[in-house]
Amino acid sequence: MRYTGCSALDLAYVAAGRFDGFFHNDINIWDVAAGSLMVREAGGIVNDLNKFNNNAINIRASSDGINDKMLRELENF
Protein backbone atom coordinates (compact mmCIF):
# COMPACT_ATOMS: atom_id res chain seq x y z
CA MET A 1 0.00 0.00 0.00
CA ARG A 2 1.37 3.42 -0.96
CA TYR A 3 0.31 7.01 -0.51
CA THR A 4 2.21 9.84 -2.19
CA GLY A 5 0.61 12.54 -0.06
CA CYS A 6 -1.27 13.97 -3.02
CA SER A 7 -4.71 12.51 -3.76
CA ALA A 8 -4.80 13.92 -7.29
CA LEU A 9 -1.50 12.21 -8.11
CA ASP A 10 -2.63 8.92 -6.57
CA LEU A 11 -5.83 8.99 -8.63
CA ALA A 12 -3.81 9.82 -11.76
CA TYR A 13 -1.67 6.76 -11.00
CA VAL A 14 -4.83 4.63 -10.75
CA ALA A 15 -5.99 6.00 -14.11
CA ALA A 16 -2.58 5.26 -15.65
CA GLY A 17 -2.48 1.74 -14.19
CA ARG A 18 0.47 2.38 -11.86
CA PHE A 19 -1.73 1.83 -8.78
CA ASP A 20 -4.52 -0.75 -8.63
CA GLY A 21 -6.70 1.25 -6.29
CA PHE A 22 -7.00 4.27 -4.02
CA PHE A 23 -9.05 5.03 -0.93
CA HIS A 24 -9.19 7.96 1.44
CA ASN A 25 -11.69 9.04 4.09
CA ASP A 26 -12.90 12.55 4.94
CA ILE A 27 -11.29 14.31 2.01
CA ASN A 28 -12.49 17.45 0.22
CA ILE A 29 -14.09 17.48 -3.23
CA TRP A 30 -11.40 19.73 -4.69
CA ASP A 31 -8.78 17.13 -3.79
CA VAL A 32 -10.44 14.37 -5.82
CA ALA A 33 -12.58 15.99 -8.53
CA ALA A 34 -10.04 15.97 -11.37
CA GLY A 35 -8.52 12.64 -10.36
CA SER A 36 -11.87 10.88 -10.22
CA LEU A 37 -12.65 12.14 -13.73
CA MET A 38 -9.34 10.73 -14.97
CA VAL A 39 -10.08 7.34 -13.42
CA ARG A 40 -13.56 7.21 -14.98
CA GLU A 41 -12.26 8.29 -18.39
CA ALA A 42 -9.63 5.55 -18.23
CA GLY A 43 -12.33 2.93 -17.58
CA GLY A 44 -11.92 2.63 -13.82
CA ILE A 45 -14.59 2.79 -11.13
CA VAL A 46 -15.09 5.57 -8.59
CA ASN A 47 -17.78 5.48 -5.92
CA ASP A 48 -20.65 7.96 -6.08
CA LEU A 49 -19.17 11.22 -4.75
CA ASN A 50 -22.55 12.99 -4.83
CA LYS A 51 -23.85 11.11 -1.79
CA PHE A 52 -21.26 12.74 0.51
CA ASN A 53 -20.78 16.17 2.00
CA ASN A 54 -18.25 18.07 -0.16
CA ASN A 55 -15.91 18.40 2.82
CA ALA A 56 -16.09 14.79 4.03
CA ILE A 57 -15.86 12.39 1.08
CA ASN A 58 -14.90 8.75 1.47
CA ILE A 59 -13.47 7.93 -1.95
CA ARG A 60 -12.85 4.49 -3.36
CA ALA A 61 -11.34 4.25 -6.85
CA SER A 62 -9.92 1.24 -8.65
CA SER A 63 -9.68 -0.70 -11.84
CA ASP A 64 -12.70 -2.75 -12.81
CA GLY A 65 -10.89 -6.01 -12.08
CA ILE A 66 -10.33 -5.45 -8.36
CA ASN A 67 -13.21 -3.14 -7.43
CA ASP A 68 -15.46 -5.70 -5.74
CA LYS A 69 -12.63 -7.22 -3.71
CA MET A 70 -11.30 -3.81 -2.69
CA LEU A 71 -14.73 -2.69 -1.47
CA ARG A 72 -15.11 -5.89 0.57
CA GLU A 73 -11.71 -5.42 2.18
CA LEU A 74 -12.44 -1.75 3.00
CA GLU A 75 -15.81 -2.28 4.67
CA ASN A 76 -14.36 -1.46 8.11
CA PHE A 77 -12.46 1.64 6.98
KELUMZA-989051 format. One record per residue: y, x, z of N, C-alpha, C in turn; residue in three letters. Coordinates in steps of 0.02 Angstrom, whole numbers, plus 50000, padded with zeros to 5 digits. Example, Ala and Ser with C-alpha at 12.3 -4.5 7.8 and 13.67 -1.06 7.14 Angstrom:
BEGIN
497165066050390497755061550390498355066050390ala498885064250354499475068450357500025064550394ser
//
This chain:
BEGIN
499425004250000500005000050000500615004550000met501105002849958501715006949952502325002449951arg502875005049976503515001549975504045006749963tyr504425006149908504925011049891505565010249930thr505655004549962506275003149997506754998949956gly506574997649894506984993649849506554988249817cys506674982049836506254976549812506294975749736ser506894976749708506964976049636506534981249599ala506514987349625506104992549595505364990949602leu505164988649661504464986949671504244981349625asp504664976349615504494970949568504484973349496leu504934978049479504914981049412504264984849402ala504024988149454503384991649450502804986849442tyr502834980949473502324975949462502334973549390val502934972349364503004970149295502744975349246ala502854981749262502634987149218501894988849226ala501574986249278500874987649290500754993749335gly501274996749362501195002449407500945000249476arg501164994449499500914991449561500534985149542phe500014983549580499624977449568499964971349598asp500314972249653500634966549686501184968749732gly501574963849754502134965049799502214959049844phe502354960249908502514954849954503044957250003phe503464952650024503984954050072504194947550104his504324947650169504524941550205505254941950224asn505574936250226506284935550247506744940150209asp506734939550144507164943550100507654938950065ile508204941550043508724937550011508584936649937asn508854931249909508744929549839509014934949792ile509574937949810509874943049765509454949349764trp509004950349811508564956149811507974955349764asp507794949049747507184947849709507294943849645val507884941549631508004937149574507824940549508ala508114946349495507984949849432507264952249427ala507004954949482506324957449482505814952049470gly505924946149499505444940649489505454938349416ser506034938549385506074936849314505684941849272leu505744948249288505364953349251504614952349258met504394950749318503674949649329503434943649288val503804938249289503614932249251503614933649176arg504114937249152504154938749081503584943349059glu503334947349104502774951949088502104948449094ala502094942149116501464938349121501184938149191gly501544940649240501324940449309501484933749342gly501304933249405501404927049443501854928549503ile502344924249513502794924549571502784917749603val502744917649670502744911149704503404907449692asn503404901049708503984896749696504544898649744asp505064901949720505614904149762506074898449782leu506044892849746506494887249759506324883549823asn505734884549850505554880849910505794884249974lys506134889949968506374893750025507124893450031phe507374895050089508094896150100508274902650064asn508844902950031509044908849992509094915150033asn509144914550098509204920450141508564922150179asn508034918450166507394919650202506804918050156ala506734921850104506204920750054505594924950072ile505014921950067504374925550074504094926150003asn504174931949972503974932749902503274935749897ile502904933249850502244935749832502244936349756arg502134942249730502124943349657501544947949641ala501194946349586500624950449567500434949149495ser499944953049473499654951649408499194945549415ser499044942549360498634936549359497934937949388asp497684943949376497004945549396496884945849471gly497384947649510497284948349582497654943149623ile497994938649592498434933949629498064930049682asn497514926949664497154922749713496914926849773asp496634932649760496394936849814496974939349858lys497524941149828498104943549866498364938049911met498414931949886498664926449927498194924949986leu497534925449974497054924450029497134929850082arg497224936050062497294941550109497954941150148glu498464938150119499124937850150499264931450188leu498754927350199498864920950234499174921850303glu499024927150338499274928250406499924932150408asn500194934050351500824937750349501404933150338phe
//
